[in-house]
Amino acid sequence: MKHLVIAGVIALAPLTADTSAAPEPVLPAPTGHYAVGRSDVHLVDSHRPDPWVDGRPRELMVSLWYPAAKTKGTAAPYVTPQESALILKGFPQLKDLPPDTLTKTKTYARAGAPALPNKGGWPLVVMSPGMTMPRATLTSLAEEFASRGYVVAGIEHTYESVATTFPDGRTVTFEAGAGGQTPELGEKVARVRAADTTFVLDRLERTRRWNRLVDESRIAMVGHSAGGQSAAHLLPVSDRIKAAVNLDGSYNPTTPAKPITKPFMMIGNPRQQPVTSGAPRSWDLFWPHVTGDWKRWLIVTGAEHVSFVDYAVLAPQLGMQVSPINGERSLQITRDYVTAFLDTHLKGKRRPLLDGPSAKYPEVGFR
């Protein structure tokens, strides 16, 4: 992984490493009532040139997690061998690990399992990962949401990830943002991801297999880091996305095209908490543009930037300490608060967890 800072990405900062034995990483199991299936889809937008490399149309890999009929089968792979090798290459202290270590990560979705039909379709959650991070880093959240009765579309933003493998065996790497963090680059990333998301929604709507499973009137977007910023910027200008969550994504730019009047939630590490003196940070600058009746700004004590995605639990299993808060605990917090948000705004169910501080989660503070 390239160690850059962009749109809120903070490179994983290992404090210790022990590579004496090759680990077999394990993600936390989903807790919902439904079995989970996963399908990977290769999409090509022949009408849009790729914004990061010349001479190619925009092509994307999308993972779709969904409630499945209970069935035995092969667990969906976490990443390809090529992706595993390139991810680990970014961490020199893990050089003694086998390059395919991450392919052994235990997941719970069954590859290609038959989808469970639902009258009127399931609500859809579009997910966007952080800059340099593959869509695989959202697996634990996606499996949880699918087990709770959602279809989840995790988008790989090609050339914005450290590694993307296509069905023909090609693996492409990170090409975006060579000029460093600038407002212009942040704006471009937001535009590119908005176009990617719109294209994916269009294709899902036109594809018979998926349009029968998805309720197009109930769509939310959840993003981490650059993906969280993108969700925030897309929310006010999209007719289809009804609500959005930003997981620790800083804003660059700090002003959306329109005020955000739809339901919106930000969950971040302590560096994102409101500034009471001194120069305002990006969340302080963005928050006045969130003008809707339903909004939340949550801070998780002890969290770091990767505490909201799979690296929170995978990094310690690989021998790296990444945050004061336990990784399983931080993912449980993320899962429960985001699911409560989705249930509230896509299913119309009241979730008291979002009303204020909870004795169950004393780490979570409300602005």
LINMOWO-V571643 format. One record per pair of residues at least 12 apart in sequence whose ideal C-beta (glycine too) atoms are under 7 Angstrom apart, sorted by the first residue. I is the first residue (numbers start at 0). J is the second residue. D is the distance in whole Angstrom. If there is no record, write none. Layout:
# LINMOWO-V571643
I J D
I J D
This chain:
# LINMOWO-V571643
0 86 6
0 89 3
0 131 5
0 161 5
1 89 7
1 131 6
1 161 7
1 173 6
3 131 7
3 176 6
4 180 6
5 130 5
5 176 5
5 180 5
5 184 7
5 225 7
6 130 6
6 185 5
6 188 6
6 224 6
6 225 4
6 228 5
6 248 6
6 249 6
6 251 5
7 224 5
7 225 7
7 228 6
7 247 6
7 248 4
7 249 3
8 129 5
8 130 5
8 131 7
8 224 5
8 225 6
9 304 4
11 305 6
11 310 6
11 314 6
11 321 6
12 321 7
13 90 7
13 92 6
13 319 4
13 320 7
14 320 4
15 318 7
15 319 7
15 320 5
16 92 4
16 93 6
16 318 4
16 319 6
17 318 4
18 93 6
18 95 4
18 96 5
18 318 6
21 96 6
21 97 5
21 100 6
22 100 7
22 316 5
22 317 6
23 103 5
24 101 7
24 103 7
24 104 4
24 313 5
24 316 5
24 317 7
25 105 4
26 104 6
26 105 6
26 106 6
26 138 6
26 139 5
26 309 6
26 312 6
27 139 6
27 312 6
27 327 6
27 330 6
28 107 6
29 107 6
29 142 4
29 143 5
29 146 4
30 143 7
30 146 7
31 143 7
31 146 3
31 147 4
31 148 7
32 146 7
33 66 4
33 67 7
33 115 7
33 145 7
33 146 5
33 148 6
34 67 5
34 68 7
34 69 5
34 70 7
34 112 7
35 64 6
35 66 7
35 67 6
35 107 6
35 108 4
35 142 5
35 145 4
35 146 5
36 65 5
36 67 3
36 108 6
36 109 5
36 111 7
36 112 3
36 114 6
37 62 6
37 63 7
37 64 5
37 75 4
37 108 4
37 110 6
38 63 5
38 111 6
39 60 6
39 62 5
40 61 5
40 63 6
41 58 7
41 60 6
41 165 6
41 166 5
42 58 7
42 59 5
42 61 6
42 199 7
42 202 6
43 56 6
43 58 5
44 56 6
44 57 4
44 198 5
47 194 7
50 191 5
51 158 4
51 174 5
51 175 5
52 158 6
52 174 6
58 157 6
59 154 6
59 155 6
59 157 6
59 195 6
59 199 7
60 155 4
60 163 6
60 165 7
61 152 6
61 153 7
61 154 6
61 155 7
61 199 6
62 134 6
62 153 4
63 150 7
63 151 7
63 152 6
64 108 6
64 141 4
64 142 6
64 145 4
64 151 4
65 114 5
65 121 7
65 145 6
65 150 5
65 212 6
66 115 4
66 121 6
66 145 6
66 148 6
67 109 6
67 112 4
67 113 6
67 114 6
67 115 6
68 112 7
68 113 5
68 115 5
70 109 6
70 112 5
70 113 6
72 109 4
72 110 6
72 112 6
73 109 7
73 110 5
74 106 5
74 107 7
74 108 7
74 109 6
75 106 6
75 108 5
75 109 7
75 110 4
76 102 6
77 101 6
77 102 6
77 104 4
77 106 5
77 135 6
77 138 6
78 101 5
78 102 6
78 133 6
78 135 5
79 164 4
80 99 5
80 102 5
81 162 6
81 164 5
81 170 4
82 133 6
82 162 4
82 164 6
82 170 7
83 98 6
83 99 5
83 100 6
83 101 4
83 102 5
84 98 4
84 99 7
85 161 5
85 162 4
85 172 6
86 101 6
86 161 6
86 162 6
87 100 6
87 101 7
89 161 6
93 317 6
96 317 7
104 313 7
106 138 6
106 142 7
107 142 5
108 142 6
114 212 6
119 214 5
120 211 7
120 212 6
120 213 5
120 214 4
121 148 6
121 149 6
121 150 5
121 212 6
121 213 6
121 214 6
122 149 5
122 214 6
122 217 4
122 345 4
122 346 7
123 149 7
123 150 5
123 152 7
123 213 5
123 217 7
123 218 5
124 144 5
124 149 5
124 151 5
124 219 5
124 221 6
124 341 6
125 152 5
125 154 7
125 196 6
125 199 7
125 218 7
125 220 5
126 141 6
126 151 6
126 152 7
126 153 5
126 154 7
126 221 5
126 222 7
127 154 6
127 156 7
127 192 6
127 196 7
127 220 7
127 222 4
127 226 3
127 229 5
127 230 6
128 223 6
128 226 5
129 223 5
129 224 3
129 225 5
129 226 6
130 159 6
130 176 7
130 224 6
130 225 4
131 160 6
131 161 5
131 173 6
132 160 7
133 155 6
133 160 5
133 161 7
133 162 6
134 153 4
134 154 6
134 155 4
136 308 5
136 309 5
136 310 6
137 153 5
137 223 7
137 308 6
138 309 6
139 309 5
139 330 6
140 333 7
140 334 6
140 337 7
141 153 6
143 334 5
143 338 7
144 338 7
144 341 7
147 338 6
149 341 7
150 212 6
150 213 5
152 199 6
152 203 7
154 195 6
154 196 7
154 199 6
156 191 7
156 192 6
156 195 6
157 171 6
158 171 6
158 173 7
158 174 4
158 175 5
159 173 7
159 175 5
160 173 7
161 173 5
175 188 7
180 251 7
182 251 6
182 252 5
185 251 3
185 252 6
186 252 6
188 225 6
188 229 7
189 228 6
189 229 5
189 232 5
192 229 4
193 229 7
193 232 7
193 233 5
196 220 7
196 233 6
200 239 6
215 239 7
217 241 7
217 345 4
218 239 5
218 240 5
218 241 6
219 240 7
219 241 6
219 242 4
219 243 6
219 341 6
219 344 7
219 345 6
220 233 6
220 234 7
220 240 5
220 243 5
221 244 4
221 246 7
221 337 6
222 245 6
222 246 7
222 248 6
223 246 4
223 247 7
223 248 7
223 307 6
223 308 5
224 247 6
224 248 5
224 304 7
225 248 6
226 248 7
227 245 3
227 246 5
227 247 6
227 248 3
228 245 7
228 248 4
228 249 7
228 250 5
230 243 4
230 244 7
230 245 6
231 243 6
231 245 5
231 250 7
231 255 7
231 259 7
231 263 7
232 255 5
232 256 7
234 259 6
234 261 6
234 263 6
235 255 5
235 256 6
235 257 4
235 258 6
235 259 5
235 260 7
236 256 5
236 257 6
241 261 6
241 344 6
241 345 7
242 261 6
242 262 4
242 263 7
242 344 4
242 345 7
243 263 6
244 264 5
244 266 7
244 337 6
244 340 6
245 265 5
246 266 6
246 307 4
246 333 7
247 266 7
247 267 4
247 268 6
247 271 7
247 304 6
247 307 6
249 281 4
250 281 4
250 284 7
250 285 4
251 281 7
253 281 5
253 284 4
253 285 5
254 288 6
255 288 5
258 288 5
258 290 5
259 288 6
259 289 5
259 290 7
259 291 6
260 290 6
260 291 4
261 291 6
262 291 6
262 293 4
262 344 5
263 289 6
263 291 7
263 294 5
264 295 4
264 297 7
264 340 5
265 282 7
265 296 5
265 297 7
266 297 5
266 299 7
266 307 7
266 333 7
266 336 6
267 282 7
267 298 6
268 299 6
268 302 4
268 303 6
268 304 6
268 306 7
269 298 6
269 300 6
271 298 6
272 298 5
273 366 6
295 353 6
295 365 7
296 366 4
297 336 7
297 363 6
297 364 7
297 365 6
298 364 5
299 324 7
299 329 7
299 332 6
299 362 5
299 363 6
300 362 5
300 364 7
301 322 6
301 323 4
301 324 3
301 362 6
302 322 6
302 324 5
302 329 6
303 321 6
303 322 4
305 321 6
306 322 5
306 324 6
306 329 4
307 329 7
307 333 5
311 326 4
311 329 5
311 330 5
312 326 4
312 327 6
312 330 6
324 362 7
332 360 6
332 362 7
332 363 6
335 352 7
336 352 7
336 363 7
339 352 5
339 353 5
340 353 7
